[in-house]
């Protein structure tokens, strides 16, 4: 810092900034590649999903009540093509636990 302040040599600061910028860009690229492509269903319906999660949590609904609430809301808020089983099966993070509630 003394070199920058007393000698008025900003090249050290410029080099540090350029190094940090390149490092940040490479890290961002690595993280972006590891995440993959965003899920189009979740992007399209993220507002409805957020509202549903909030309603279920605030309402302290049990599993069955929550499932009924989500199904009823999906019937009105989500297009028919997006509500089919085949479209859910295409979702990259869909999990089937094999348990019944």
Phi, psi and omega in degrees: 000329180295322180297323181287316186283307186281320184266354180058042181251099183273357182297327178294317179293321178296317179296319178297316179298315181297318179297314181296322180295314180297319180296317179296318180296320180290323177294318179299317180298317180295318180294317181299319179291324181289333180284330182081194182279143177291150181282118183298325179297312181293326177293317181294323189245025185294329177294314180294319179298314180298318178297317180297315179299315180298318180295319180294317181291313181294325181277357183044051181282145173285179183298313182293316179296320179296317179298318178295318180297316179295317180297318180294319181290322179294328180297330182261330189260341186246137180299151183302321181296330180276350182264001182283157180296323181295327178287328177289322180295334179282346181294132186293330184251017180286134183238141175244115184274342180081359180263150175252145179255000000 
